[in-house]
């Protein structure tokens, strides 16, 4: 694998607090009033990264 795989945000249920495409702990409330969805993506060398995306403002979660 040469790059981080692309997230599949279109598979997440916008506005659904029980989104089945999210990984554990997601979705949760965003400061804008939307829901932050979470997805794990594979990265080179057998690693992974947690990706987040708000279904309203489109911003990633800032921790």
C-alpha positions, 0 to 999 in steps of 0.5 A: 500500500502506497498511501492512506486509503480514502474515507467512505463518508458517503456510507455514513448516515447523515444526522443518524446518531446510530450510524452503523458505518461508524466505528466504536465511540462515533458518531457524537455531537459536533460544536456546530450541531451536526454529528462527527462520524468516525472511520478507521483507515489503513496506512502503509506498514500495517498501521491505521489512523482514526479519521473524523468528519462532521456531517454538517460543517464537514470539518474533522474533529479537533481534539 
